[in-house]
Amino acid sequence: MQITDLTTELDIPPLLRLAFRPLFLFGGAFSCIAMLLWGLALFAGLPLSPVGNILFWHSHEMIFGFGCAIVAGFLLTAMQNWTGLRAPHGKPLLWLLLCWLLARLLVLFGAALPIWVVALVDLLFLPLAAVLMAKPILAVAQWRNLFFVPVLMLLTLCNAVSWVGLALNDYMLQQHGLYSAVLLLTLVMSIMGGRVLPMFTANGTQSKKVEPVLWLDRLALGLLWLVFIQQFLKLENFLPHPLIGALYGIAAVLLAIRCARWKIWITFRVPLLWSLHLAYWFIPLGLALFALHYSGSTLLGHTVLKSTALHALTAGAMGSMILAMMARVSLGHTGRPLQVSALMVPAFVLVVAAGISRSLLLWLMPDMSQALLILAIGCWVLAYALFCYCYAGMLCSTRADGRPG
């Protein structure tokens, strides 16, 4: 959408013209670096001394450093189409980016600083993004999309809980904040997937759009809200675990039915489509693994660890959906045809392989855990390195069609 004139746009560096440009590029590159450092620390003895400990750093930075940067970049770009008003750009966008970068450096290298200083800097990013997003939405009274502003603040609260847990040396509280954030991001992915996947599939395959079944969508997303609420309020301490397992299980079935209706089988010739569909399928998979975990069931002789279920949603759903959405949004908003380069096809395959290795295969073959972790890390790093290689040029240059943005 052309909101501003080209003369004004020429005064702004291309990287700072829309939020997706810097946040996708720096977020994607950061995920490569963070995952590589994690692997070297685990398996090569790299002396890494971040704030807290290396496990906290890995979990926190992949969720709140990488994941939230991409979510913010997507929302702050999409709001321009939603509202018809100019999205954050120029100096406000630069300050937001610098806030994010400073937080990443402090969490990695700021162990000598008071923990509250690092936490405060880190906690600034999402509220700043929420304010930048709320202003145009409120200006046009677009209440439907205002929903994402409290979601960003809820993510900030989850982040704060993880920092409090670290300050109190309470591992369970740290994990509580991190797990809550993952389930909230899963809810966001489910909502956005329902909005865009049927439309993208219809447009990309020249087929009729699958219309939503209202009761199915409301029930599936409502149960996903309950999943988040029970986690956030720590209801597992009060409710029978089989009941919680049933909640996850029913949500998994309904989301799988919802996803199956979008016909993944007609997308196999379009990488930008099947990559999104496969990413979405990780959501019911992760929820089903949580159901098995809480029910205490064994399948093929193996119990399901909570970490395994979590990584189906992070390494699987988040990793795959973020890569696919960044690839699509970057093409569309830089004025290019919605057709990825040949190198992005193996990138999509690699990130799916990373998710499967870190969840399903690690569950089924626990004796090969080290090899599977190395495989998952390697696949992730290669996938996101390919994205940076393919997209850095277009994210840092003017639109191919000569328009602003």
N, C-alpha and C positions, 0 to 999 in steps of 0.2 A: 504494500500500500504506500503510495507516494504522499507523504505528509508534509515534507519540507522541500524547498526548491534546491536545485542542483548547485547554484552559486553559494548558498549558505553551507551546503554539505561539503564543498571542496575545502573549507577551512578546518574541517574535522579530520584527523587521521583515520583512514579506513578501519583500523582495528577498534576505534572507539565510537563507531557510528551506530551500532546496536549491541546489546548485551551478549548475544550469542557469540559474537566474534572473539572477544578476549576470554570469556569464561569457558567456552568450548575448547579453545586452543590451550590455554593454561591448565584447565581442568584435566583435559586428556593427557597432556604431557606430564602433569603431576602424578596422575595415576600410574603411568609407566615407571616414573622415578620411585614413587612410594612402594610399588609392588616389587621392583627390582631390589631396593634396599631391604625390604622385608625378607625376600628370599636369600639374599647374601648374609643377612644377620642370622637367619635360621640355619642355613646349611653350609656357609663358608666362614663363619666366625667373624663377620664384620662387626667391629666394636661400635655399636650404635647406642647412644645414651639420650633419648628424647625425654621430654617432660613425662614424669610418671614412670612408665616402663614400656618396653617395646611392644607388648601385647596391646596395651591401651592405645599406644600411638597408631598401630596398624588399624585397629578397629575404628578408632575415632576418626582418623584421617580419611579412610576409605568411605565412611558414611558422611561425616560433616565437612571434611575437606573437599573430597572429590564429588560425591553424590549431590550434596547441597549446592555446590557451585554450578553444576549442570542444570539442576532444577531451577535455580534462580535465573540462569542464562536463558533457559527456555521460556519461563513465565514472563520475564521482562521484555522478551522479544514478541511473544504471542499477544501481549496486552495491547500492542500497537494495532494489530489487526482487530482485536476485540473492541477497542474503544474508538479507533479512528484518531487518536491523539498521539503525539510524538512520544516514543519510548525513551527511556534514559539514554543519554549519549554524551560525548564530550567529557567535561570535567566531572560531573556527578558520577558518570560511569567509571572514570579513572580512579576517583576516590574509593568507589566500591571495590574495584579490582585491587587497589593497593592495600585496602583493609584485609582482603582475603589473602593476598600474598604475605603480608606481615604476619598474619596468624599462622600460616603454614611454616614460616621460618622460625617463629617463636616456639611452636609446639615441638619442632625437631631439634632446635639448637638452644632453647631457652631454659634448660634444666637448672641453671644457676639463678634464675630470676624467681621472685615470689610467685607461687602458682596462681594467685588471684590476678596478677598482671597479665599473664598469658591467657587465662580463662576469659578475662574481660575483653581483650582484643579479639579473641576467637568468637565470643558471643555477640559481637557488634554486627557481623556480616549479615545474618539473616534479618534482623530488625531493620537495617538500612535498606535491604532489598524489599522488605515488606512496605516500608514507607514510600519508596519509589514506585512500587506497584499500585499502592492504594490511591495515590493522588489522582491519576487519570481515571481510574475506575469509579471513584467517588464523584469526579467531575461530571461524568455522564450517567451516574446512577445505575451502573450495570451490576446489579446485586448478585447475579448468578456467578460472576467471576470473582466477586469479592471474597468468595469462599476460600480462595487460595491464600489470602492475607492471614487469617487466623491459623491456617495450616503452617505457614512459615513461622508464626509465633509459637505454635505447639512444638515445632522442631527445635526452636530455640530453647524451650523449656526442657525438652529431652536432653539437649546438649548440656544445659546447666546441671541437670541431675547427674550426668556422667562426670562432670567436673567436680561436683560436690562429693561424689563417691571417691574420686581420686584424692581429693584433699583430706577426706576422712579415712583414707586407706581401706575403704569398704568395697571390695571387689564386686559383690552382688549388686550394690547400688550403681556402680559403673555400668555393669552389664544391663541393669534395668533401663537406664537411659538409652543405651545403644540399641537394645532389642526393641524398645518402644519406638524409636526413630525409624528402624527398619520396617516395622509393621505400618507406621504412618506413611512412609514412602511407598510401600506396597499398595496401600489404599489409593494414594495419588496416581500411581501407575495404572491401577484398575479403572479409576474414573476416566483418566485421559485416554486409556486404550479404548474404552467404550465410546468415547467421543470421536476418535480419529480413525481407528482401524477399519470399521465398516466403510467409511468414506474413502480412505486411501485404497482399500482393496477394490472397491467398485471403479474408482478412477483409473487405477493402475492395470486392471484386467479387462476394462470395458464391459463390466458385468453389472447386473442390477444390484443396488445397494441393499444389504440385509437390514431390514428395519428392526429396531429394538423391541423386545418383549418387555413391557413396562414392569410387570410384576416380577419377572426374573431378575432384571437389573436392580430393582429396589431391594429385593430379598437378598441377592448376592452381596451387594454393596452394604446393605444394612448389617448382615452378618459379619462382614469385614470390619465395619465400625465396632461391632461388639468384640471382635478379636483384639482390636487395638485397645479398646477400653479396659478389657480384662487384664491385658498386659500392663497398661499404664497405671491402673489402680491396684496392681498386684493381687488380683482376685484369686490367682492360683493358690495363694496361701489359705484361702477360705472355702473354695469350691472343690468338689471331687474332681480329680484329674481326668477320669473317664468322661465327665460332663464337658470339660474344656476340650478334650480330644474330639468329642462329637461335634462341638461348635466349629473347630478347625476343619473337620472332615466334611460337614455339610457345606461349609463355605467353599471348600475345594471342589466339591461335586458341582455346585451351582456355577462357579466361575469357569469350570471346564466345559459345562454345557453352553454357557455364554460364548466362550471362545470357539467351540466347535461350530457354532452357527455362522461364524465369519469365514468358514471354508478355506482353511489353510491350503488345501490341495489344489486350488486354482491359482496359487501365488508362486509356484515353484520356479517359474521362469523369470520372476522379478525379484532380484535380491533385496531391494528396499522394502519389499512386502514380506517375504518369508522370514527375513531376519526379525521383523517386528512381531510376527505371529509366534515364532519360536520363543522369543523373549517372553511374550505373554503367557505361554504355556508353562514356563517355570513357576508362575504364581500358584496355580492349583497344585503343582508338584510340591512346592515348598510347604504349602498349607497341609497337604496330605501327609508329608513327613512329620510335621508338627503333630498332626492327629495321631500318628503311630507312636510318637514319642510320649505324648501325654496318656495315651491309653495303655502304655507299657507293652504293646504288642511286639512280637518279633516276626520278621518276614525273611524267608530264606536263611533262617538261623541267626539273624543279626538284629539287635535292637537299634533304634534310631537315636543318636545323640542330638541334643537341642542345637548344637553348633552346626551339625550337618544340615538340619532343616533350615537354619538361618542362612547358610551359604547358598542354598537353592534360591533364596530370595535376593541375596546380595551378589555373589559371583555369577549367579544364573540370571535372574530377572533383571536386576538393576544393571549389571554389566552389559548384558545383551541389548536391553531396551535403550539404554543411554547411547551406546555406540550406533545403533540403527537410527535413533531419532536425531542425533548430532549429524549423521551423514545426510539425512533427508532435509532437515531444517537448514543446514549450511548451503546445500545446493539451491533450495527454493529462495532463500533470502539473499543470495548473491547473484540472482538472476540467471541461473544455469538450469539446463534440462534436468529432470529428476531421473538421472541415470548415473550410477556410480561407476568409477573406474574399475578395471579388472582386478586391481590390488585389493579393493575393499571386499570382494567376495571371500577370499581366504580370511580376511580380518573377521567377517561375520562368523565364519565357521570356527575360527580359533577361539573367539570369545564364548561361543556356545560350548565348545569343548572344555574350556576352563570351568564353566559352570557345572557341567556334567562330572568332570573329574573331581571337583571339590565337594560335590554333594552325593549324587547317586553312586559313583564308582568308589568313593571313599567309604561310603556306608556298606557297600556290598563286598569290598575287598580291603578291610582294615589292615591286613598284614602288609599291604603295599602302600601304606599311608605316606611315607616319605617320597616315594617315586611319584605318587599321584599329586602330592602338593607341589613338587618341582614342576610336574607337567602343567598343572593349573596356573602356576605363576608364570611359566614360560609362555603359555598360550595367551594369557592376558597381556603381558608386556608386548609381545609381537603384534597382537590385534590393535592395541592402542597406539603403538609406534607407527603402524601402517596408516591409521587415521591421521596422525600428526603429519606424516609424510605427504599424504594425498591432499590434505585440506589446509595446511599452514599457509600456502600461497594464496588461496582464494579468501581465507579469513583476514588476511593482512592487505588485501588489494581491493580496489573499487569493484562495484558490481559489474558483471559481464555485459549487462544490457545498458549500462551507462546511467541508470537511475539512482537516486539517492538511497541510502540504506546500507 
